[in-house]
Amino acid sequence: VTAVATSVAGLGIGDYDGQRKIIKYGAEQRGVRWNNAAGVWLSRPQPSLFYHQSWWTDVHAVSGAWTYLTGPRNATGGIPGQSDFAWNPLAIHRADAAYAAGLRMQEKVEWLLWTWIAGDSYDLATVYFDLDQGDVISTLISATAGSHIGTQVTSDGAVRKTRTTGWANSGIPTPNKALLAPHLYAKHNGGINNDVFLEWVSVHWRWVGDPTP
Amino acid sequence: MASWHAVNVPDAAPKIASTLAALGTGQYDGHIGIIRLGTYPDIHTEEFVWNASTSKWIGSSEYQVVTGNDAWAMDWARQPLSRIRNKWCRPNGGVSWQIIGPHGGLYTGVTLPAATLVVQVQSQYNAASFASAGQLLVRDQLVSYTGVSDVTTGRIQFTGCSGGSGAMDGNSSGSTFTPVIPFTQANGGDQGGWGTVGVIVDHVAEMFTAGFTLEERLDGFINGTTDLTSLELAAFYLNMNAGEDLGAASNYPGLDVTADLVPNLLGPGVKITGPAYDMGGYSQPGTHKCEDERGFERRTSAWTAWSSGTPTKRFLWPLLYGRHNIATKSNGEAYSVNLSLRWVSP
């Protein structure tokens, strides 16, 4: 018999390591397993954004500002207007209800980046737009009010280097709308060049519920 | 309705360990086994289901590590024949068949640079359809021309050509072996595998060390060929650690993996092979005009044991490659490609 609850408090503390329960929030429901050592309920990871070199995503990032990735471009001209080619976002539904139920988001990011000139430095983040049905996005050029910057990873300017975060608590503030729509943003932190070329990006998320916060 | 003697017996608690040896075997068919790696919050959990008939733990997560949509089919057309013949090669960006506007295929084979290119075009096009001077993409080679004129209906010639290198096959029967595309900003393109996305797999070396292995399943639509040879697909995997630098450019997995096999690259993995027959043309079934895109056939592998060597580092970064038969002159395409991995006990 699998227990069902509508809040982390309702889940309570697991009876044994690995116990599975169901938490319902909004119109969603997810299975969570008790991790005895950590004292938390964890859901199965889901991708929120994944990407593979489509030749590369190129951003002429404004120094110090989070900028929407607009690639691909390349030395022979690229495909104007074909931005977001081959990076796939998967929306997170009813994060507002999940947070209200006591769940919190954890994220991890893996990426491999190619900077044109060593010495450049970039941050990369998943920017979630917190939206309700019918909400309008006025601009994607820079992170706007209402967007939530998630887990960030930083390049030290080395060429073709992996950067990963491991699982960590997400940096997003509490969502208060029905849907988190992930977008990929970069920020140029100085250096000679202002292009960032991404080869691979994987972003995953999971719910964590701590019944004894 | 349960009868009086029926009792509900909860499933046994899952077995939890950090290695296969410690996990042991399942107590009953469908028993849950959990492998935990790392320390909270950076803790990785891999869930298995015991399969009694095979005495294996089968991972309950199917990791879709490569998906290729139809964001224009992945194309091997804009690459030199020396690269695509019997070598694993990454797909190219853009699809020559789908170029909007006039384009064609080499009618007469040439070795670039060549002063004149004779090109077969669709019957609705002629020399006037092209700019009087400009640039062409011939496979992956950029060729400039200063003049264009009609030879006969459906055939034109570009003159004053310069640039490019390599032998390019022609085909007087009209089948396009070497695509010729007016080069503009809108159809420039470049190599790289457009239309595929990849998901990186974590904790790979640790899982192998813990006693587990991977299985692969690959499927996709691959099109027919005009010369009765086939296109194979398979993945290679970069195996790297966090913060690792690929270093010199020579260590980067190139378009031609045969020439550029780098220390971090594992593979090829499970293969699927496309049809070795023409399947007719897309727009004119049963005929082969230069504008035809041939039909596609679904090919699928079953779950197949990992064959790409033992990963020794934490992450796998998947890359999709294709390989043509050595005799091919054709231009294979693939779309809707899916590659999945799952963990199993050996």
Chai-1 contact restraints between the chains, C-beta under 6 A:
chainA,res_idxA,chainB,res_idxB,connection_type,confidence,min_distance_angstrom,max_distance_angstrom,comment,restraint_id
A,V1,B,P10,contact,1.0,0.0,6.0,A-B,restraint_1
A,Y16,B,A13,contact,1.0,0.0,6.0,A-B,restraint_2
A,D17,B,I16,contact,1.0,0.0,6.0,A-B,restraint_3
A,G18,B,A13,contact,1.0,0.0,6.0,A-B,restraint_4
A,G18,B,P14,contact,1.0,0.0,6.0,A-B,restraint_5
A,G18,B,I16,contact,1.0,0.0,6.0,A-B,restraint_6
A,G18,B,I34,contact,1.0,0.0,6.0,A-B,restraint_7
A,A38,B,Y40,contact,1.0,0.0,6.0,A-B,restraint_8
A,P47,B,V199,contact,1.0,0.0,6.0,A-B,restraint_9
A,F50,B,V197,contact,1.0,0.0,6.0,A-B,restraint_10
A,F50,B,V199,contact,1.0,0.0,6.0,A-B,restraint_11
A,Y51,B,V197,contact,1.0,0.0,6.0,A-B,restraint_12
A,H52,B,T196,contact,1.0,0.0,6.0,A-B,restraint_13
A,H52,B,V197,contact,1.0,0.0,6.0,A-B,restraint_14
A,H52,B,G198,contact,1.0,0.0,6.0,A-B,restraint_15
A,Q53,B,G192,contact,1.0,0.0,6.0,A-B,restraint_16
A,S54,B,W194,contact,1.0,0.0,6.0,A-B,restraint_17
A,W55,B,G93,contact,1.0,0.0,6.0,A-B,restraint_18
A,W55,B,D190,contact,1.0,0.0,6.0,A-B,restraint_19
A,W55,B,G192,contact,1.0,0.0,6.0,A-B,restraint_20
A,N74,B,D190,contact,1.0,0.0,6.0,A-B,restraint_21
A,T76,B,G188,contact,1.0,0.0,6.0,A-B,restraint_22
A,T76,B,D190,contact,1.0,0.0,6.0,A-B,restraint_23
A,G77,B,Q185,contact,1.0,0.0,6.0,A-B,restraint_24
A,G77,B,G188,contact,1.0,0.0,6.0,A-B,restraint_25
A,A86,B,G195,contact,1.0,0.0,6.0,A-B,restraint_26
A,A86,B,V197,contact,1.0,0.0,6.0,A-B,restraint_27
A,N88,B,V197,contact,1.0,0.0,6.0,A-B,restraint_28
A,E110,B,I200,contact,1.0,0.0,6.0,A-B,restraint_29
A,A158,B,D245,contact,1.0,0.0,6.0,A-B,restraint_30
A,R160,B,L246,contact,1.0,0.0,6.0,A-B,restraint_31
A,K161,B,D245,contact,1.0,0.0,6.0,A-B,restraint_32
A,T162,B,M240,contact,1.0,0.0,6.0,A-B,restraint_33
A,T162,B,A242,contact,1.0,0.0,6.0,A-B,restraint_34
A,T162,B,E244,contact,1.0,0.0,6.0,A-B,restraint_35
A,T164,B,A242,contact,1.0,0.0,6.0,A-B,restraint_36
A,G166,B,D42,contact,1.0,0.0,6.0,A-B,restraint_37
A,W167,B,P41,contact,1.0,0.0,6.0,A-B,restraint_38
A,W167,B,D42,contact,1.0,0.0,6.0,A-B,restraint_39
A,A168,B,P41,contact,1.0,0.0,6.0,A-B,restraint_40
A,W200,B,G198,contact,1.0,0.0,6.0,A-B,restraint_41
A,W200,B,I200,contact,1.0,0.0,6.0,A-B,restraint_42
A,W200,B,W317,contact,1.0,0.0,6.0,A-B,restraint_43
A,S202,B,V199,contact,1.0,0.0,6.0,A-B,restraint_44
A,S202,B,I200,contact,1.0,0.0,6.0,A-B,restraint_45
